[in-house]
Amino acid sequence: MPVRFPSAVKHVLRRSALTSSKKSSTCLDVPKGFFPVYVGESQKKRFLVPLSFLNQPLFQGLLCKAEEEFGFDHPIGGVTIPCHEDVFMGVIFHFKMQLMLSYRDQNAVLI
């Protein structure tokens, strides 16, 4: 069954592919496999997010909110996610916990 991404995710992937082919100072500080997002209400903080997060429904929901509020014309130039920083950090924590539990389960030793 094919994976269906929201249009915001498709836009991030397209933008990531375009910037990876350019040699500009703005994309040199973003490691391969990541993309920058800006989070916060009044003062935006920059985060580097792994592309693997695009598969997560919770993160896709945040991108859809960004699309609803800003369309694809983000004021800072990167993807701006309209939520409080602590909410975003909670989402990231949730993903990291899932990853740790998955890793632990895959490497469990049967006795």
C-alpha positions in Angstrom: 0.0 0.0 0.0 1.5 3.4 -1.0 2.2 6.0 1.7 0.2 9.2 1.3 1.8 12.3 2.6 -0.1 15.6 3.3 0.8 18.4 0.8 2.9 20.1 3.5 5.1 17.0 3.8 5.5 16.9 0.0 6.5 20.5 0.0 9.2 19.9 2.7 10.6 17.0 0.7 10.6 19.1 -2.5 12.3 22.0 -0.8 14.8 19.7 0.8 15.7 18.2 -2.5 16.1 21.7 -4.1 18.3 23.1 -1.3 20.5 20.0 -1.2 21.5 20.7 -4.8 22.4 24.3 -4.1 25.7 25.3 -2.5 24.5 28.2 -0.3 25.6 29.1 3.2 22.1 28.5 4.5 22.0 24.9 3.6 25.6 24.1 4.6 24.7 24.1 8.2 21.9 21.5 7.8 23.2 17.9 7.9 22.0 15.5 5.2 18.8 13.8 6.3 17.5 16.8 8.3 15.5 20.0 7.6 15.2 23.2 9.7 11.9 24.2 11.3 11.2 27.3 13.3 9.0 27.0 16.4 7.6 29.5 18.9 5.0 32.1 19.3 6.7 35.5 19.4 10.4 34.5 19.2 11.1 31.7 16.8 13.7 29.0 17.7 15.4 26.9 15.0 15.4 23.1 15.3 16.9 20.6 12.9 14.4 17.7 12.4 15.2 14.3 10.9 13.4 13.6 7.7 12.2 10.4 9.3 9.8 12.5 11.4 7.8 13.2 8.2 6.4 9.6 8.5 4.9 10.4 11.9 1.2 11.3 11.9 1.7 13.6 14.9 4.4 15.6 13.1 2.3 15.6 9.9 -0.4 17.2 11.9 2.0 20.0 13.0 2.9 20.5 9.3 -0.7 20.7 8.3 -1.2 23.5 10.9 1.8 25.3 9.5 0.3 25.0 6.0 -3.1 26.3 7.2 -1.6 29.3 8.9 1.2 30.2 6.5 0.6 28.3 3.3 3.9 27.6 1.7 5.2 31.2 2.1 6.9 31.0 5.5 8.0 34.4 6.8 11.5 33.2 7.9 12.2 31.1 4.8 12.1 27.7 6.5 9.0 25.8 7.7 7.5 27.7 10.6 5.4 25.6 13.0 2.8 27.6 14.9 2.9 26.1 18.3 4.6 26.8 21.7 8.1 25.5 22.0 7.2 23.3 24.9 4.5 21.6 22.9 7.0 21.0 20.1 9.6 19.6 22.6 6.9 17.3 23.9 6.3 15.9 20.4 10.0 15.4 19.9 10.3 13.7 23.3 7.4 11.4 22.3 9.3 10.4 19.0 12.5 9.8 20.9 10.8 7.5 23.4 9.2 5.6 20.6 12.5 5.1 18.9 14.2 4.0 22.2 11.4 1.5 22.9 11.6 0.2 19.4 15.3 -0.2 19.5 15.1 -1.9 22.9 12.5 -4.4 21.6 14.5 -5.2 18.5 17.6 -5.9 20.5 15.9 -7.8 23.3 17.7 -11.1 24.3 15.4 -14.0 24.8 16.4 -16.1 27.9 
